[in-house]
C-alpha cells in the first residue's frame, strides 16, 4: 500500500477548493511559517489529502511531503516521529534511517542530514490529531520546535478539531497566531462535490435536487455525504422540504454528523446558537466555523435547516456552578464547606448555609450521593449526635436548591440518591 503522499486525487477540476488550497500553499511558501499551523475546519481531512496529492504550489525548488493520519497510529509521539521519518526517507530526504534509534532521533538525524541537501521545503501534515493532543504536554511542542529550528525548511501543518485547536500548545511555542480556518464549500466547489457524490452513489441529481441539497446541507462537507446517502439509498424525498428535515434527523448517520459539530462547541457557543434569534452579534469564531450565516433579513441564522432542527432538540447547556471564597471545616474524615459564595456561570446565587453545603456535597465528585451521605455532610452537626435526619428534610432542601439553580441541575435516581449534572 503506497504512503499517503503518493495517493492520487479524484480528478477534481483544477480550481476545486481553490481558496483553501491557496491558503495552505501560502503557508508552505512563506518561509517564516516553518512552525506548526493549527487547521480546524470543515471537510479538512479530504482537503488535506487533496492538497498533498497535488504538490503544485509554485515553489522555486524541490519539495517533499509527509502525510500522517493519526487514526491509523496509536496516540504515541514516538510512533508519529518514526512514521514521518519513514515517509521522508522514502523520498530520499537525508541519508537513510537510523533504525536502531527511537522515532524522534530517527527524524532528528534525517532532518540534520537534509540540511546538506537542496530541499526547498519539507511539508509534514499531521491529520486527525485530537487523540494525540490529549496525551501530550509541553515537551512534545518543544520537540516539534526543536525539529523546525534544526531544519528551517520544514513546515508542519497540524489538523485538530475546534475543541483542541484553541487549547493546544500551552506555551504558545508554535501557533502564535498561525491558525487557518476552513469554511464550507464555495458554490462552485459544492457543485463539483455534488457531482462526485452522484458518481459515488451511481445516480444523477436534477437541478431541483441540487437546490434542495444545497439548502439542506448548507454546503457543509460533512453533512453532504450523510444527506446525499439518505436521499439516494434511504428514500428521503428532498422535494418535501421540512418533512425531509424530520426524516433526515431520524437517521443515525445524519445525527452523528450534527452531534460531531455540536461537541466541538464551548458552552457559551452552544448557548449562542440556541438563542441566535435574540442576538445582535455573534462570535467571530462561529462565523469562521461556518455554523452561522447572515440571512436575507439581516439577522443571523444557522447554516442548515437540518442543523437548526438538531439544535432545537438540545436542552439549553447548563452553566457551570462554582463555589468561591470557601471556608472549610474538618469533621472526621470529611472536609466540609461551611462558608462561600455560589456562582452560576458569572451570576452569584444567594444561598443559605444548608443550601451551600448541599451544593458543596454534590460537587465533591461527579457521582450519585445517597441520602445518608448528604445527611452526613449537610447536617453534620446533628449527624455527629446520631440524631435522625428525615427524608423529608433532605427532599425539601433539594427542592429549595432546584428553585435557585434550575430543575435540571440536580437529578434524582429512585432508590439511589442525587447527582449534580454539571
C-alpha positions as CSV (number, residue, x, y, z in Angstrom):
1,X,0.0,0.0,0.0
2,X,1.5,3.3,-1.0
3,X,2.1,6.1,1.6
4,X,-0.4,8.9,1.7
5,X,1.9,11.3,-0.1
6,X,1.6,9.1,-3.2
7,X,-2.2,8.9,-3.3
8,X,-3.8,10.3,-6.5
9,X,-6.5,12.8,-6.4
10,X,-10.0,12.1,-7.7
11,X,-9.6,14.2,-10.9
12,X,-11.3,17.2,-9.5
13,X,-11.3,20.3,-11.7
14,X,-8.2,22.5,-11.4
15,X,-10.0,25.2,-9.4
16,X,-11.5,22.8,-6.9
17,X,-11.4,24.3,-3.3
18,X,-9.0,26.9,-4.8
19,X,-9.3,29.4,-1.9
20,X,-8.5,26.7,0.8
21,X,-5.7,25.2,-1.3
22,X,-4.1,28.6,-1.9
23,X,-4.3,29.3,1.8
24,X,-2.4,26.1,2.5
25,X,0.0,26.8,-0.3
26,X,0.8,30.3,1.1
27,X,1.7,28.6,4.4
28,X,4.1,26.3,2.6
29,X,5.6,29.1,0.5
30,X,6.0,31.5,3.4
31,X,9.4,30.6,4.7
32,X,8.8,32.2,8.1
33,X,6.0,29.7,8.6
34,X,8.2,26.8,9.4
35,X,6.4,26.5,12.8
36,X,3.3,24.5,13.3
37,X,-0.1,25.7,12.0
38,X,-3.4,24.6,13.5
39,X,-6.1,23.9,10.9
40,X,-9.5,23.2,12.3
41,X,-12.4,23.2,9.9
42,X,-14.9,21.5,7.6
43,X,-14.0,18.6,5.5
44,X,-10.5,19.1,6.5
45,X,-9.2,15.5,6.1
46,X,-10.4,15.3,2.5
47,X,-9.0,18.7,1.7
48,X,-5.6,17.8,3.1
49,X,-5.4,14.6,1.1
50,X,-6.3,16.5,-2.0
51,X,-3.7,19.1,-1.1
52,X,-0.8,16.6,-0.6
53,X,-1.7,14.7,-3.8
54,X,-1.1,17.7,-6.0
55,X,2.0,19.5,-4.7
56,X,1.8,22.2,-7.4
57,X,2.4,25.1,-5.1
58,X,4.6,27.3,-7.3
59,X,7.6,26.8,-5.1
60,X,11.1,27.5,-6.5
61,X,12.6,24.2,-5.5
62,X,12.2,20.5,-4.5
63,X,9.5,19.7,-2.0
64,X,8.9,16.5,0.0
65,X,5.6,15.8,1.6
66,X,4.7,13.6,4.6
67,X,1.0,13.0,5.4
68,X,0.1,11.2,8.6
69,X,-3.5,10.3,9.6
70,X,-3.2,9.6,13.3
71,X,-6.4,7.4,13.2
72,X,-4.0,4.8,11.7
73,X,-1.4,5.2,14.5
74,X,-1.5,4.9,18.3
75,X,-1.6,8.3,20.0
76,X,2.2,8.0,20.6
77,X,4.5,10.9,19.7
78,X,7.4,8.5,19.1
79,X,5.4,6.4,16.6
80,X,4.4,9.7,14.9
81,X,8.0,10.8,14.6
82,X,9.1,7.4,13.3
83,X,6.4,7.3,10.6
84,X,7.3,10.9,9.4
85,X,10.9,9.8,9.2
86,X,10.0,6.7,7.2
87,X,7.9,8.7,4.7
88,X,10.5,11.4,4.2
89,X,13.3,8.8,3.8
90,X,11.3,7.1,1.0
91,X,11.5,10.4,-0.8
92,X,15.3,10.5,-0.5
93,X,15.4,13.0,2.3
94,X,18.6,12.6,4.4
95,X,20.9,9.6,4.2
96,X,18.7,6.8,5.2
97,X,17.1,5.8,8.6
98,X,18.9,5.0,11.8
99,X,16.6,2.1,12.6
100,X,18.2,1.4,16.0
101,X,17.2,4.8,17.3
102,X,13.8,5.9,18.6
103,X,11.4,7.7,16.4
104,X,12.3,11.2,17.5
105,X,16.1,10.5,17.0
106,X,15.4,9.0,13.5
107,X,13.6,12.1,12.4
108,X,16.2,14.4,14.1
109,X,19.1,12.7,12.3
110,X,17.1,12.7,9.0
111,X,16.4,16.5,9.1
112,X,20.0,17.1,10.2
113,X,21.3,15.3,7.1
114,X,18.7,17.2,4.9
115,X,20.5,20.4,5.7
116,X,23.2,19.3,3.3
117,X,20.7,18.6,0.5
118,X,18.8,21.0,-1.8
119,X,15.3,20.7,-0.4
120,X,13.3,23.9,-0.7
121,X,10.5,22.7,1.6
122,X,9.7,19.7,3.8
123,X,6.0,19.7,4.4
124,X,4.7,17.5,7.3
125,X,0.9,17.2,7.5
126,X,-0.5,15.6,10.7
127,X,-4.2,14.9,10.4
128,X,-6.8,13.7,13.0
129,X,-4.6,14.9,15.9
130,X,-7.2,15.2,18.6
131,X,-6.3,12.0,20.4
132,X,-2.6,12.7,20.3
133,X,-3.1,16.3,21.7
134,X,-5.0,14.9,24.7
135,X,-2.0,12.7,25.5
136,X,0.9,15.1,25.1
137,X,2.2,18.1,27.1
138,X,4.6,20.9,26.7
139,X,7.7,18.7,26.0
140,X,6.0,17.5,22.7
141,X,5.7,21.0,21.4
142,X,9.3,21.7,22.4
143,X,10.4,18.7,20.4
144,X,8.5,20.0,17.3
145,X,10.0,23.4,17.7
146,X,13.5,21.9,18.0
147,X,12.9,20.0,14.8
148,X,11.8,23.1,12.9
149,X,14.7,25.1,14.3
150,X,17.1,22.3,13.2
151,X,15.7,22.2,9.6
152,X,14.4,25.6,8.8
153,X,12.9,24.4,5.5
154,X,10.4,22.3,7.5
155,X,6.7,23.3,7.6
156,X,4.4,21.4,9.9
157,X,0.6,21.6,9.5
158,X,-1.3,20.1,12.4
159,X,-5.0,19.4,11.8
160,X,-7.1,19.5,15.0
161,X,-10.7,19.9,15.8
162,X,-12.1,23.2,17.2
163,X,-12.2,21.7,20.7
164,X,-8.5,21.2,20.8
165,X,-7.2,23.8,18.4
166,X,-7.9,26.5,21.0
167,X,-6.2,24.7,23.8
168,X,-3.1,23.1,22.3
169,X,0.5,24.4,22.6
170,X,0.2,25.7,26.2
171,X,3.4,27.7,26.0
172,X,2.4,29.2,22.6
173,X,5.7,28.0,21.1
174,X,4.4,27.1,17.7
175,X,1.0,28.6,16.9
176,X,1.5,32.3,17.8
177,X,-1.4,33.4,15.6
178,X,-0.7,30.9,12.9
179,X,-4.2,29.4,12.6
180,X,-6.1,28.8,9.4
181,X,-9.9,28.2,9.2
182,X,-11.6,26.0,6.6
183,X,-15.1,27.2,5.7
184,X,-18.0,25.5,3.9
185,X,-17.7,24.7,0.1
186,X,-17.9,27.6,-2.2
187,X,-20.8,27.5,-4.7
188,X,-18.6,26.1,-7.5
189,X,-16.8,23.6,-5.2
190,X,-20.2,22.4,-3.9
191,X,-21.3,21.7,-7.5
192,X,-18.2,19.6,-8.1
193,X,-18.8,17.8,-4.7
194,X,-22.4,17.0,-5.7
195,X,-21.2,15.5,-9.0
196,X,-18.7,13.4,-7.1
197,X,-21.4,12.2,-4.7
198,X,-23.7,11.3,-7.6
199,X,-20.9,9.2,-9.1
200,X,-20.3,7.5,-5.8
201,X,-24.0,6.6,-5.4
202,X,-24.5,5.7,-9.1
203,X,-27.1,8.3,-9.8
204,X,-27.6,11.8,-11.1
205,X,-29.1,14.8,-9.3
206,X,-31.7,17.0,-11.0
207,X,-31.4,20.8,-10.9
208,X,-34.1,20.8,-8.2
209,X,-32.3,18.1,-6.3
210,X,-29.2,20.2,-6.3
211,X,-31.1,23.3,-5.0
212,X,-32.6,21.2,-2.2
213,X,-29.4,19.6,-1.2
214,X,-27.7,23.0,-1.1
215,X,-30.5,24.2,1.2
216,X,-30.4,21.1,3.4
217,X,-26.6,20.8,3.8
218,X,-25.7,24.5,3.8
219,X,-22.8,23.4,1.6
220,X,-21.2,21.6,4.6
221,X,-18.8,18.8,3.5
222,X,-19.7,16.5,6.5
223,X,-23.5,16.8,6.1
224,X,-23.3,16.4,2.3
225,X,-22.2,12.7,2.3
226,X,-24.7,11.7,5.0
227,X,-27.6,13.6,3.5
228,X,-27.0,12.6,-0.1
229,X,-26.8,8.9,1.0
230,X,-30.1,9.3,2.8
231,X,-31.7,10.8,-0.3
232,X,-30.4,8.1,-2.7
233,X,-30.4,5.0,-0.5
234,X,-32.7,5.9,2.3
235,X,-35.7,7.1,0.3
236,X,-35.8,10.7,1.8
237,X,-37.5,13.0,-0.7
238,X,-35.7,16.3,-0.8
239,X,-38.7,18.0,-2.5
240,X,-40.7,17.6,0.7
241,X,-38.8,20.4,2.4
242,X,-39.5,20.4,6.2
243,X,-40.7,16.8,6.1
244,X,-37.2,15.9,4.7
245,X,-35.6,17.6,7.6
246,X,-37.6,15.5,10.1
247,X,-36.8,12.3,8.2
248,X,-33.1,13.1,8.0
249,X,-32.9,13.6,11.8
250,X,-34.3,10.1,12.2
251,X,-31.2,8.7,10.6
252,X,-28.2,7.8,12.8
253,X,-25.6,9.0,10.3
254,X,-27.1,12.5,9.9
255,X,-27.5,12.8,13.7
256,X,-23.9,11.7,14.2
257,X,-22.6,14.4,11.9
258,X,-24.7,17.1,13.7
259,X,-23.6,15.7,17.1
260,X,-19.9,15.9,16.0
261,X,-20.3,19.6,15.2
262,X,-22.2,20.2,18.4
263,X,-19.5,18.6,20.5
264,X,-16.9,20.9,19.1
265,X,-18.6,23.9,20.7
266,X,-18.0,25.5,24.1
267,X,-20.9,26.0,26.5
268,X,-21.1,29.7,25.5
269,X,-21.1,28.9,21.8
270,X,-23.9,26.3,22.3
271,X,-25.9,29.0,24.2
272,X,-25.4,31.5,21.4
273,X,-26.7,29.0,18.8
274,X,-29.8,28.3,20.9
275,X,-30.5,32.0,21.4
276,X,-29.5,33.1,17.9
277,X,-32.7,35.0,17.1
278,X,-32.1,37.2,20.1
279,X,-28.5,38.1,19.4
280,X,-27.4,41.2,17.5
281,X,-23.8,40.0,17.3
282,X,-22.3,36.5,17.2
283,X,-18.7,35.5,17.9
284,X,-16.3,35.7,15.0
285,X,-15.3,32.0,15.6
286,X,-18.9,30.8,14.9
287,X,-18.8,32.6,11.6
288,X,-15.3,31.2,10.8
289,X,-16.6,27.7,11.6
290,X,-19.4,28.3,9.0
291,X,-22.1,27.5,11.5
292,X,-23.7,30.9,11.4
293,X,-24.6,32.9,8.3
294,X,-26.3,36.2,7.7
295,X,-29.9,35.7,6.4
296,X,-31.8,37.8,3.9
297,X,-33.4,39.8,6.7
298,X,-30.0,40.8,8.0
299,X,-30.4,38.5,11.1
300,X,-28.1,35.7,12.0
301,X,-29.2,32.2,11.2
302,X,-27.8,28.6,11.3
303,X,-26.3,27.4,8.1
304,X,-28.6,24.5,7.6
305,X,-32.3,23.7,8.5
306,X,-31.1,20.2,9.5
307,X,-28.6,21.5,12.0
308,X,-31.1,24.2,13.1
309,X,-33.7,21.5,14.0
310,X,-31.0,19.4,15.7
311,X,-30.0,22.4,17.9
312,X,-33.7,22.9,18.7
313,X,-33.8,19.4,20.2
314,X,-30.9,20.1,22.6
315,X,-31.7,21.3,26.0
316,X,-30.0,24.6,26.9
317,X,-26.5,24.0,28.1
318,X,-26.2,24.2,31.9
319,X,-24.0,26.9,33.2
320,X,-21.2,25.8,35.5
321,X,-21.6,26.0,39.2
322,X,-18.7,27.4,41.3
323,X,-18.1,28.0,45.0
324,X,-15.6,30.7,45.6
325,X,-14.0,32.2,48.8
326,X,-14.6,28.8,50.5
327,X,-14.1,28.2,54.2
328,X,-13.9,24.6,55.3
329,X,-14.1,22.6,58.5
330,X,-12.6,19.2,59.1
331,X,-15.2,16.8,60.6
332,X,-13.8,13.3,61.0
333,X,-12.5,12.3,57.5
334,X,-14.7,14.8,55.7
335,X,-13.7,18.3,54.7
336,X,-16.9,20.3,54.8
337,X,-17.5,23.7,53.1
338,X,-19.1,25.9,55.8
339,X,-18.9,29.3,54.0
340,X,-18.5,30.6,50.5
341,X,-20.3,32.2,47.5
342,X,-22.1,30.2,44.9
343,X,-21.9,31.3,41.2
344,X,-24.0,30.0,38.3
345,X,-21.9,31.0,35.3
346,X,-21.0,34.6,36.2
347,X,-24.0,35.3,38.3
348,X,-23.9,35.0,42.1
349,X,-26.8,32.9,43.6
350,X,-27.8,33.8,47.2
351,X,-28.0,30.6,49.2
352,X,-28.4,29.6,52.9
353,X,-25.7,27.7,54.8
354,X,-27.6,24.4,54.4
355,X,-28.1,25.1,50.6
356,X,-24.4,25.9,50.3
357,X,-23.5,22.6,52.0
358,X,-25.8,20.6,49.8
359,X,-24.2,22.1,46.6
360,X,-20.7,21.5,48.0
361,X,-21.6,17.9,48.9
362,X,-22.8,17.1,45.4
363,X,-19.8,18.9,43.8
364,X,-17.2,16.8,45.5
365,X,-17.2,14.1,42.8
366,X,-19.2,13.5,39.6
367,X,-21.4,10.7,41.0
368,X,-24.7,9.8,42.8
369,X,-24.8,10.7,46.5
370,X,-27.1,8.7,48.8
371,X,-29.4,10.5,51.3
372,X,-27.2,9.2,54.1
373,X,-24.1,10.7,52.5
374,X,-25.9,14.0,52.0
375,X,-27.2,14.0,55.6
376,X,-23.7,13.3,57.0
377,X,-22.3,16.2,55.0
378,X,-25.1,18.8,55.2
379,X,-26.4,18.1,58.7
380,X,-23.0,17.1,60.1
381,X,-23.7,18.8,63.5
382,X,-26.8,16.7,64.1
383,X,-25.3,13.7,62.4
384,X,-22.5,13.6,64.9
385,X,-25.0,13.3,67.7
386,X,-26.7,10.4,65.8
387,X,-30.0,12.3,65.6
388,X,-32.3,11.1,62.8
389,X,-32.4,13.2,59.6
390,X,-35.7,12.6,57.9
391,X,-36.0,12.0,54.1
392,X,-38.5,15.0,54.0
393,X,-35.8,17.4,55.3
394,X,-33.4,16.3,52.5
395,X,-36.1,16.4,49.8
396,X,-37.3,19.8,50.9
397,X,-33.7,21.1,50.8
398,X,-33.2,19.6,47.3
399,X,-36.4,21.4,46.1
400,X,-35.1,24.7,47.5
401,X,-31.8,24.4,45.7
402,X,-33.5,23.4,42.4
403,X,-35.6,26.5,42.6
404,X,-32.5,28.6,42.8
405,X,-30.2,26.8,40.3
406,X,-32.9,25.3,38.0
407,X,-34.6,21.9,37.9
408,X,-32.1,20.4,35.5
409,X,-29.1,20.9,37.8
410,X,-29.9,18.1,40.3
411,X,-31.1,14.7,39.0
412,X,-32.9,12.2,41.3
413,X,-32.2,8.5,41.0
414,X,-35.0,6.4,42.5
415,X,-33.7,4.4,45.5
416,X,-30.2,5.7,45.0
417,X,-29.9,9.4,45.6
418,X,-29.0,12.6,43.8
419,X,-26.4,13.8,41.3
420,X,-25.3,17.4,40.3
421,X,-25.4,17.5,36.5
422,X,-22.5,19.9,35.9
